Amino acid sequence: MSRVTVRFEPYEIEMQVEPGTFLLDAALEAGVHINASCGGKGVCGKCRVIVESGAVEGGLSEKISEEDAAKGIRQACTSKVTEDIVVRIPTESALDKAALKALATGSSQQAQAIGSKELKAEGRFDPALTKLAVSAEPPTLDDARNDVARLLASLKKAGERHFVFDFEAIRDLPEAWRQGNWNLTTTIMRPVDTKTSRNHVIRVEPGDTTARNLAVAIDLGTTTVWAEMIDLTTGQVLGSEGNFNAQISYGEDVISRIVYAGKPGGLKRLQETATGSINDVLKALASKTKVDLSEVNLATLAGNTTMTQLFLGVEPKYIRLDPYVPAAAYYPPVRASRFGLALPDHASLLVFPSVASYVGGDVISGVMGVGMHKDPRLSLFIDLGTNGEVVVGNQDWMVCAAASAGPAFEGGGIKFGMRASKGAVENVMINPATGEPALVTVGKALPKGICGSGLIALVASLLLTGIIDERGRYDLDHVSDRVRVGEDGPEYVLAWSKDNQLDRDITLTEMDIDNLMRAKGAMYSAYMTLLEGVGLSIGDLDRVILAGGFGQSINIERAILIGLLPELPVDRFTFVGNGSMLGARLVALSNPLRAEVGDIVDKMTNFELSVAPSYMDNYTGSLFFPHTEAKRLFPETLERMRKVKEAVSQTS
Amino acid sequence: MSRVTVRFEPYEIEMQVEPGTFLLDAALEAGVHINASCGGKGVCGKCRVIVESGAVEGGLSEKISEEDAAKGIRQACTSKVTEDIVVRIPTESALDKAALKALATGSSQQAQAIGSKELKAEGRFDPALTKLAVSAEPPTLDDARNDVARLLASLKKAGERHFVFDFEAIRDLPEAWRQGNWNLTTTIMRPVDTKTSRNHVIRVEPGDTTARNLAVAIDLGTTTVWAEMIDLTTGQVLGSEGNFNAQISYGEDVISRIVYAGKPGGLKRLQETATGSINDVLKALASKTKVDLSEVNLATLAGNTTMTQLFLGVEPKYIRLDPYVPAAAYYPPVRASRFGLALPDHASLLVFPSVASYVGGDVISGVMGVGMHKDPRLSLFIDLGTNGEVVVGNQDWMVCAAASAGPAFEGGGIKFGMRASKGAVENVMINPATGEPALVTVGKALPKGICGSGLIALVASLLLTGIIDERGRYDLDHVSDRVRVGEDGPEYVLAWSKDNQLDRDITLTEMDIDNLMRAKGAMYSAYMTLLEGVGLSIGDLDRVILAGGFGQSINIERAILIGLLPELPVDRFTFVGNGSMLGARLVALSNPLRAEVGDIVDKMTNFELSVAPSYMDNYTGSLFFPHTEAKRLFPETLERMRKVKEAVSQTS
């Protein structure tokens, strides 16, 4: 569907949105502030706007009288944009208006990554696992060939050759042939390299079951686990589910996990814990997509090197010890059930390869997902996560590095942090004059916490509105009563207890801000060091690819504000959402892409930041909003902050 | 060592024997009768002989006075032949002498089958599993390649390429490298087809363990299970062990096993029972050869089609139902531990392929073992066992067929039957004048039962001496008190209670004889029918290859007497002992031979006896000693029987 235009008055801001977008989301995206404290649930009734031309869907409630409705007044949070419209935001004063106008950007962004549609278009929709229905004449005394020979003949007739049978397939074959009255369906695992490997018949079923061929793609993150149910027949993603990685209770980052793995029984426990978390997600996914896990024929898994080795039960300690050596780049296809996954015995697990101890399958899969390894443009790939990874390069060369950002981006180590599930504040905008926030939560529920993207938007807004300074310290003289000193020191009240799901106020402390500062600092210094290492600078970048579970919902302009992302034109940024998830999905969907993984691994050179002298300097410089060298690196950001301050100073 | 000559007087019989052969064994082999009732233990003192020239080793006891000893008198059962000798057998009378002379044949035979020596000579000693010790430089920050990459580089330096790593090998690699201080040993599984398959690294161990590379070869028979411990480094067989297949309690032949497998939980129980029997044998084998089973890297298994499917838990019922279709000819290498074998996880199990429902791995392995598929001579291959199998052919073609002989050959269904273990009577000769037997037991112990070869020798002797007639009925008027009517009807006392390990007499009943009659009849009619089917006859055969667990110890001349083997010159017979065992062993020792298995399977055509009209006629004709058409098929045998009868008639 083509996008529609929303014009926000009195700010003269226009932006393009997908039809069906909620007006409040569109406004926050555009940097247009509308008071809204209930997260978009439609109960606070503060987000009143006037639709001056065109019409929206919904937006009415008992909070809006008939005559108001007749005047075009609607609630922004429950109004869906379906056509070109002009809306007016009521403002208390002209000065307030000036301040708010200074905030507005009108920037809009959209995600893009290869999907099954593109693969089909390119003729590369060729799943590792295919189903083939065949039939045969029943045996006679003159033709008493064994059941396998009969099947091979039928496959040959279908133009299929070079097979190896998994034992289970042979075991099930006699009954499959006869129950299906000499019609059966073979599930075939295609090798990546057809020259040195053969097709594997991993399963036989009576009759024709080709309509149903399912795979699960798993992203095993340090903090969260995600999984998608994929229909390999259509290439369609039937649904996805996620949850925390229960290993968190044994340490928040990979280092502490590796340390724990060194304790007696530690590795085994971490292995079982990872399996348990994945199984919980798979079960939730199965019920959500109405699938029985016994129907799943294939699983793909991508994670960072440590997560991969912990899941497979491979001793991880040498990842942590100089010179940081992982066990392997590639793992053979393994039987999913052998690692305790709640999948049938015949289901294979394809594990994504790693490049280095701190550059794992998550990065490679992300790089593959955006085709960075085949693109002439110079790209910076950033995987935001507890373990941040960055890649710089193009079709000819790639260098990568890793930085431990800590769990802040995924809500970890933040007082009211949570992952991006229902009720998590994912976008925020603060009125610089009043300090009142506009909130949007995941699922438009009453707020119950803050997820990564919400955290970034919040800190950016606090910075832009001068509620915090460049060091992340609160201005306790601020007019808003939301700025106060709580039990953990200075804090900002994002949602009063009455406006949220908890029995207390949801706040952001300076400690939370420090955590985010360190996280963004680690990321920024990582790619700065990497760029310097190859003699390049931010300006040379043709595009920046943003991956990471929460990347999708980040507002780039706000991420630049805090110095997490480099100051570049917004249109140079691309989102790929969860890189691991993307890669795991694509590997299930496309054997050609699976083959390319090898090229990527071979092409990529790892850069050990811990031995790069400039890293610590870059890091120190980054422990500031947006950066100690903002004049050089964030000139426009500084200018925006100045403008807003100026406008606010006039209002007060 | 070159053989030595033994001349038996007064019969003017000479024969060649291996140095170290016991004189009693040599005599019985030559058909020379010497009284001996204790099975060769040396306690009955009856087997006195006079060494007239040359000397023997041992043969003295308190039963032989000094002056007797001085005269050269020795006990045959404890005398070892070490040089050319002339011995005189004391005889009661000249007539007795005539009768005994009529018995004597002087025939001798020797086994021959490919062993590691021949393989080495042919340059085909190339085990499926090899060990390779490699070393590497420790990693540094400049060379932080992963552990697998480092190993691949070392292997490449050693001239090795194209590897796939089993997951376990990767899992164990980090510790193996470091515990071995960057020296380790890889256990490599070679593919049969190096074009379409790669080498598998199935195990890594710290340091250099190449000196020890063990495999077990398993023969899973319907009645008995045998296993050998093989040193793949030297090709030496360290030892072998055997026992009954505990599945016997669920049916003596394959048909009744298949029927049992059809009952609820039946297949599972049979699978577990087979595994249990194999494990018992493996454990006995391990302690016998002082090996820890965890050191075993490879297992090979050969059995008939039904045994194979039962062991693997593959539904066997279609083997039994017209048109008798097995599940598969080939099985992929499987993980031995998956089927409950007491072997380490990394150990692969190579399962021998089958040709048809009743022509399985046991036959193919035997055929391969004697190289019948590469020999221009027309050969008849006979695998004697509960399920007898026969193959006729040469390098250009092969036809095979199966016949259910029942367990008689392995001591099953015989009142005092037992397998060829210590105390089993394995050879017998009866004095036609007195009816007194000369016994040799396995391990020269007091008798405790009769094994297959002993049974054949006994019945042959009873026939030759006229104690039973051509229908297998006892001559109750015989002078010997050993012929009597027992609780099960007429019987012959082979060993009195006082001369055996039991608390009662060891006898052979007419029922026992009938069982043997049916068994030999099934075999004879099988190969007769097969030969007729391809327009050939016994006379066309260049050689007869005899396989089967007990084949080794069969006396050919006596087997011909009862009509189990065709009447041909003794020198046309070749023994290969246990065919399955041989094949299982060779597959472990030689990948080239493993590759040939496919050729054999493809070359062999199965002949369904159940639909061959002439089979029943042949069978009926065979239910007679030696055969109803003895004049045509066993002329010389008839002549011998006549001669002995005549001699005996003169004595009485």
HADDOCK unambig.tbl for C-alpha pairs under 7 A between the chains (distance, minus, plus):
assign (segid A and resid 139 and name CA) (segid B and resid 323 and name CA) 6.77 0.50 0.50
assign (segid A and resid 140 and name CA) (segid B and resid 323 and name CA) 5.44 0.50 0.50
assign (segid A and resid 141 and name CA) (segid B and resid 323 and name CA) 4.80 0.50 0.50
assign (segid A and resid 144 and name CA) (segid B and resid 323 and name CA) 6.01 0.50 0.50
assign (segid A and resid 144 and name CA) (segid B and resid 324 and name CA) 6.69 0.50 0.50
assign (segid A and resid 144 and name CA) (segid B and resid 325 and name CA) 5.52 0.50 0.50
assign (segid A and resid 145 and name CA) (segid B and resid 325 and name CA) 6.52 0.50 0.50
assign (segid A and resid 146 and name CA) (segid B and resid 325 and name CA) 5.34 0.50 0.50
assign (segid A and resid 146 and name CA) (segid B and resid 326 and name CA) 4.94 0.50 0.50
assign (segid A and resid 146 and name CA) (segid B and resid 327 and name CA) 5.32 0.50 0.50
assign (segid A and resid 146 and name CA) (segid B and resid 328 and name CA) 5.14 0.50 0.50
assign (segid A and resid 146 and name CA) (segid B and resid 329 and name CA) 6.66 0.50 0.50
assign (segid A and resid 147 and name CA) (segid B and resid 326 and name CA) 6.63 0.50 0.50
assign (segid A and resid 147 and name CA) (segid B and resid 327 and name CA) 4.89 0.50 0.50
assign (segid A and resid 147 and name CA) (segid B and resid 328 and name CA) 5.87 0.50 0.50
assign (segid A and resid 148 and name CA) (segid B and resid 327 and name CA) 6.35 0.50 0.50
assign (segid A and resid 148 and name CA) (segid B and resid 328 and name CA) 5.16 0.50 0.50
assign (segid A and resid 165 and name CA) (segid B and resid 332 and name CA) 6.82 0.50 0.50
assign (segid A and resid 166 and name CA) (segid B and resid 332 and name CA) 6.83 0.50 0.50
assign (segid A and resid 167 and name CA) (segid B and resid 331 and name CA) 6.84 0.50 0.50
assign (segid A and resid 167 and name CA) (segid B and resid 332 and name CA) 6.38 0.50 0.50
assign (segid A and resid 170 and name CA) (segid B and resid 327 and name CA) 6.90 0.50 0.50
assign (segid A and resid 171 and name CA) (segid B and resid 314 and name CA) 4.95 0.50 0.50
assign (segid A and resid 174 and name CA) (segid B and resid 315 and name CA) 6.96 0.50 0.50
assign (segid A and resid 174 and name CA) (segid B and resid 327 and name CA) 5.94 0.50 0.50
assign (segid A and resid 195 and name CA) (segid B and resid 196 and name CA) 6.92 0.50 0.50
assign (segid A and resid 196 and name CA) (segid B and resid 195 and name CA) 6.92 0.50 0.50
assign (segid A and resid 196 and name CA) (segid B and resid 196 and name CA) 4.98 0.50 0.50
assign (segid A and resid 196 and name CA) (segid B and resid 197 and name CA) 5.85 0.50 0.50
assign (segid A and resid 197 and name CA) (segid B and resid 196 and name CA) 5.88 0.50 0.50
assign (segid A and resid 197 and name CA) (segid B and resid 197 and name CA) 6.03 0.50 0.50
assign (segid A and resid 314 and name CA) (segid B and resid 171 and name CA) 4.95 0.50 0.50
assign (segid A and resid 315 and name CA) (segid B and resid 174 and name CA) 6.97 0.50 0.50
assign (segid A and resid 323 and name CA) (segid B and resid 139 and name CA) 6.75 0.50 0.50
assign (segid A and resid 323 and name CA) (segid B and resid 140 and name CA) 5.45 0.50 0.50
assign (segid A and resid 323 and name CA) (segid B and resid 141 and name CA) 4.82 0.50 0.50
assign (segid A and resid 323 and name CA) (segid B and resid 144 and name CA) 6.02 0.50 0.50
assign (segid A and resid 324 and name CA) (segid B and resid 144 and name CA) 6.70 0.50 0.50
assign (segid A and resid 325 and name CA) (segid B and resid 144 and name CA) 5.52 0.50 0.50
assign (segid A and resid 325 and name CA) (segid B and resid 145 and name CA) 6.51 0.50 0.50
assign (segid A and resid 325 and name CA) (segid B and resid 146 and name CA) 5.32 0.50 0.50
assign (segid A and resid 326 and name CA) (segid B and resid 146 and name CA) 4.94 0.50 0.50
assign (segid A and resid 326 and name CA) (segid B and resid 147 and name CA) 6.63 0.50 0.50
assign (segid A and resid 327 and name CA) (segid B and resid 146 and name CA) 5.33 0.50 0.50
assign (segid A and resid 327 and name CA) (segid B and resid 147 and name CA) 4.90 0.50 0.50
assign (segid A and resid 327 and name CA) (segid B and resid 148 and name CA) 6.37 0.50 0.50
assign (segid A and resid 327 and name CA) (segid B and resid 170 and name CA) 6.90 0.50 0.50
assign (segid A and resid 327 and name CA) (segid B and resid 174 and name CA) 5.94 0.50 0.50
assign (segid A and resid 328 and name CA) (segid B and resid 146 and name CA) 5.14 0.50 0.50
assign (segid A and resid 328 and name CA) (segid B and resid 147 and name CA) 5.86 0.50 0.50
assign (segid A and resid 328 and name CA) (segid B and resid 148 and name CA) 5.16 0.50 0.50
assign (segid A and resid 329 and name CA) (segid B and resid 146 and name CA) 6.64 0.50 0.50
assign (segid A and resid 331 and name CA) (segid B and resid 167 and name CA) 6.82 0.50 0.50
assign (segid A and resid 332 and name CA) (segid B and resid 165 and name CA) 6.82 0.50 0.50
assign (segid A and resid 332 and name CA) (segid B and resid 166 and name CA) 6.85 0.50 0.50
assign (segid A and resid 332 and name CA) (segid B and resid 167 and name CA) 6.40 0.50 0.50
